[in-house]
Amino acid sequence: MRSIILSQMPLVAHVDHPLARELEGMSAIIDALPRTALVAVHSDIVAAGGDPDKGREGMSADQVLRAMVVKQRMDCTYDELSFHLQDSSTFRAFCRITMGDSLSKSTLQKNIKCITAETWELVNRHLVAYGREHKIELGKKTRTDCTVVESNIHEPTDSSLLWDSVRVLTRLMTQAREHCGRSFVTHTRRARRRALGILNAKRPEDRTRLYRDLLAVTGWVVGDARRIADEIGGIAGLQAMLIVAEIEHYLPLVERVVQQTTRRVLNGESVPSPEKIVSIFEPHTDIIVKDRRDALYGHKVCLTTGASGMVLDVVVEAGNPADSTLATRMVTRLKGIFGKAPRQATFDGGFSSKANVLDIKGLGVEDVAFSKHVGLE
C-alpha cells in the first residue's frame, strides 16, 4: 500500500556534524510545508504506478521527496544515492528509512522520476511562502537570468541518430522474437559499419553514398518493426503489450530522423532548429545557441533569485526565446507570487531594452538595473 507519510518513524541515531544539523533543519522545513505538497507527490507516484491500495508497500511520498533532496544536495547519481541511503544513518534518518531497508538505484529513479514539473513548482511555491513567513526572503530585491540545462545525450549527428534508431528497434524486435516467436532479418552490423564509414569518410560523395545505404537499412528496419508490432498487437499478455507500446513510441521519432537526414544530406536543405530532433531518447531536447557560441542541447531555463539566494521562480522555456522577451513576464510572475512587485529588480544584459524598463516600472518596480546597457543608449 502506497502511503503519503509513514505512520511510525524509524528509530535512528543522531550524529553531531554540520551536515547532519543542516539536514535536520531541512527536515523541519519539509515537515512545516502544507500537506498539499506531499499529496501532490503521492498523486504523481500513484498515477505512474497504479492502484495505491494493491501490491507491496512502496516508498511513501515523504520518502521520495526527501530522497530527491538528498540527491540534489549531494549532487550524486542514483547509484550513489542508493549507497548513501544504505551506508549513512544520517541520510536514512533524514529520509525516514528503517535500518535494513534497501532501496536500489532503479527503485529510487522510478519513484523520483514520477514527480511532475507542476508538483516541483508547487513545492517551490510552498518553500518561498515559508521563507516569506519566516522573513528569510521577502522578495524585495531580485535577480533574473537565463541558463541552459543540458540533456543527458551524446553529440547528435545524422549518422549517430540513424544508428540509434536501428539499434533500438532491433532490440525491441529481438524481444518480440524471444517472447512471441516473430522473425526478422538483423541489419545492425551493416548499419554500424555505415555509421562508422560516414564518420571517417574523406570525400563528400563517399559520405553521401554511405548515407543513402544507411537510410535504406533504417527503412528496412522500420518496415520490420511496423510489421511485428501489427502481428503481435492482438496477442494477449503483458510482455507483448509492452513491446508494441515501445515500438509505437519510437517509430514516429525514427521517421523524423529519416526525414531530417534526407532533407539535410540528400536534398541539401537547411533544416530549421525547431523541426530537428537531436535524440530519440530525449526527444523534448531543444537546440540552444547563446552569443554565437557552440550549440547546447537541453532546455533554456529562466530563473529569479532573491537577496537571500533562494530561487523564487523558475520557468523552463520552449525553444530558445530571446531574453529580452522574458523580462516583463518574470516580474509579473513575481508579483503574483508575493502579491506585489519587487522594489529592485536586476537583470542580465540580454534582457535590456527601453520598452522593458518602462513596462517593468509600470508593474511597480522602483529600480530596474541591467548588467549591460544593451539597447538603452
N, C-alpha and C positions, 0 to 999 in steps of 0.2 A: 504494500500500500504506500503510495507516494504522499508524503506529508509536507506541510508548509514549514513547520519548525518542530524539532524533536521535543516530545513532552518531558523527557528526562535527560538532563545534560550529563555527559560523561564525566567521570572523576579524572582530574588531571593534576599534575604537579606544576607549580608556578616557578618560573625562572627569573632571577634578578639580573636583567640585561636590558640595555637601551632599546633593542629591537622588540623584546618581549613587552616592555612598557608601552612602546609605540603601538604594537598590535592590540594591547589591552585598551588603549584609548580609542583605536579604530573600532574595536568590538563594541564599545559603549555607544559610539555614534551609530553603528548599524542597528543596535538594539533600540535606539531612540527614533529611528525612521518610522514613518507611518506604516501600518501593516499593509497598505495597498502596494508598497514596493515588493514585498515578498509574495503577495498574492499574484502580482503580475509575473514574477519569475516562475511561480508554481504553474500558472496558466500556460506559459510558454513551454515548460517541460512536459506538461500533460498533453498539450496539443501535438507535440512531436513524438510522444511515447505511448499514447493510447490511454485506456481506462485507468485512472489512478487507484481504483478500488480492487484491481485484479493484479495478480502476479506478485513477484517478490518485492520487498520494500527496497526502494532505490534511495538515492541521495535526496535529502529534503531541500526545499527551495533555499533555506537559510544556509545550508552547507554549500550549495552550488555557488551562491553569491559570494560567500566568504572564500571559497577556493579560488574564484576568479580574482578576488582582491589580492590574495597571496601571489598568484601568478603574475599579476601586474607589478606588485611591489618588488618581487624578486627578479622580475624580467627573465623568466625561465620558460623552458619548453614544457609540454605536458608530461613528458617522461621525467624531467627533473622535478616537476611539481609532485608527481606520484612518489618519488623518492623522499622529498621533503616531508610529505604528509605521513609517510611511514617511519621516517627516521627521527623527526623532531617532535617532542612532546609539546613544544610551544606552538608549532603550527597546527598540531592536532587539537590543542586547546582552543585556538582561535577559530578553527573550522568546526569545532564541536564533533570531532570524530572519535569514537571509542577506541581505546587501545586494542590492537589486534585486528581491527577492520583494515582491509587493504583495498585501496582504490587504484585500479590500473589506469594507465595513460589514456586508453580508449574510453573507459568509463567517464573520466574527467572531461575529455574532449567532447564526448557525445552529449553530456549534460550541459556544459558551459556553452557549447555552440547553439543550444536551443534558445538561448536568451536573445530576443529580437532587439533591433535598434531602438524601437519605440520604448521598450522596457528600460534599456540603459538610459535613455533620455529622461524617463520618469524618475529613475533612481538619482540621476544627477540633479534634477529639479528639487528633489527632497533634500539632497545634500546642500544645495545652495540655500534652501529655506532654513536648514539647520544653521548654516553659517551666518545667515542674516539674523536669526533669532538670538544667537549667542554672540552677536556683534563681532564675529570673526571676519565677515565680509559684508559690507553694506552696499557695494555696487556703485560707489560714488566716483571712483577712478577706474577706468577700464582701458584695456589694450586689445586691439583686434588685429589679427594677422592670418595668413594662409600658409599651409604647408601641404606636402604630399605624403600620404601613407601608401607605401608600395605594396602591391600584391605579391604573394609568395609564388612567383612564376619564373621560368627561365627566360632568357633573352629571346623574344619571338622573332622567328624568320618564317617565311612561307614554307620552306622545306621542313623545318622542325615541326611546324603545326600539322603538315600533312603526315609526317611520320608519327606524331602523337595520335592522330586520327586513326591510322591503320593499326597501330599498336593496341589502342583501347578497344576498338571494335573487334579485333581479332581475339583479344582476351575474353570479351563477352560471348563471342561465338564459340570459343573453346569451352566455356562453362555450359553453353547450350548443348554442345556435343556430349559432354560428360553426364549431364543430368537428363537430357531429353533425347539423346541419340540423333541429333541433327548433324549432317556432314557439310563440309565446305573445304575449299582449297586455300591453304595458307600462303600469303604473299609477303610475310614480314621480312624475310631475308632480302627479297628483291627491293622492297621499299626502303630498308635500311641502307642498302648499297647505293640506291639512287640519291638518298638524302646526303650521304657522305660524299658522293660524287659531286653533287651540287656545291657542297661546302668547299671542295678542293678544286673545282673547275677553274681553269685559267682563262678560257675564252668565253665570251657571252653566248656564242652559238652552241657551245658544248653545254653550257648551263641551261639554255632553253630546251635543248633536246632531252636532257635528263629530267627537267620539269615536266615535259609532256608525258614521259613514261611514268613518272611518279603520280601525276594526275590520273593517268589511265588506271594504274594499280589501285589508287584510292577509290576510283569509281567502281572497280570490280568488288572491292571490299564493302563499299556502301550497298551495292546491289545484293550481295550475300547476306549482309546484316538485316536488310529490309525483308528479304525472303524468310530468313529464320524467325524474325520477330512475328511475321504473319503466320508462320507454321505453328509456332508454339503459343500463339496468343490465346488459343482456345483450350490449351491443356490446363487441367486443374493442378493446383499445387503452388505453394508459396515461392519456391525457387524459380519456377517458370515465370511467374508474375514479376519477380524482381529483375530477372534478366531482360524481359520485354520492356519494363519501365526504364531501365538504364539505356538500352539500345535506343528507345524512342527519345530519351533525353539528349543523347549525343548526336543522333543523326542530323537534326537541323543545324547544330553547331558545325559538324563536319562539312555539311553542304555550304555553309557560309565561308568556311576556309577554302573550299574548292573554288567557289565563285570569286573571292577576292584574289586568289592566286592566278586564276585565269585572266581576270581583268588587268592585274598589275604586270604579270610576267609575259603572258602571251599576247595581250592586246595593247600593252604599253600605256595603260591608263594610270592616272594618279588617283588612288582611292582615298576619299576624304577620311580623316580620323574617326568621325562618329560612325562610319559604316564599317570600320575594321573590327575584327575580333583578334585579340592577341593571345588568348589562351582558351582551350576548350574545357579546362578545369576551373578557371575563374573568369567566365565569360562577361561578368559585370565590369571587368577592369577597363579603365579609361587610359587614354594616352595623354600625358601631361607634359607640356614643354614650357619651362619658365625661363624668361630672359634669354631666349635663343640658345639655351644650353642643351645638353643631351636630353633625350626624351626619357621620361619616367613612366612607369606602368603601375597604376593603382588608382587612387581617388584623391581629388583635391578636397582638403578639409579647411573650413573657415572656423576659427575659434576665438573666443573672447575670454580674457582672464581679468581678475581684479587685482587690487593693490596687495592683497594677501597672497597672491599666486594661485588662488583657487580658479579652476576652469568654470566659468559661469555659463557658457553656451558653446555648443559645437554643432556645426552643420556639415554633413557630407554632401558635397556638390555633385551634380550630374554633369559630366564632361569637364570642360576647362573654361568656365566663365571668367571674364576679366575681373580683377579685384575691384576696380572702380565701380562695378555694378552691384557690389555686395555690401558696401559700407552702410547705406541707409537702412537696408533690411536688418542688419545685425543690431543696429541701435534700436530699431523698432521692436525686435525680439527681446532685447534687454529691458525695454520699457514695459513690455508685457510681463516679464519675469519679476521685476522689482516694483512695478506699479508706477514708476517714474523713470525718466531718462537719467543717465549718469551726469554728474556735474562736469567731469572732464573725460574726454574720450580721445585716445591716441591710436593712430593707425600707421601701418607701413606706407611707404611712398607710393606703392601701386594703387592705393585706394584714393589718392588725392585728385580732386577736381574742384572747380569753383562751384559747380552745382551741388556736389556732395557737402561742401561747407555750409551752403545755405540751407539745404534740406535737413542736415543733422542739427543745426542750430534751431531750425523750425520745430524740431521734435523736443526742444527744451534743454539741449546740452549747452552749457555756458562756454566751455573752452574746447576747441577742436584742434588737434595737432597731428601733423603728418611727419614721418621721419625724413621725407624728401618733399620738396615743394613742386612735384611734377604736375604740370598743367595749371599752376596757380599764378605764374608770372603774368 
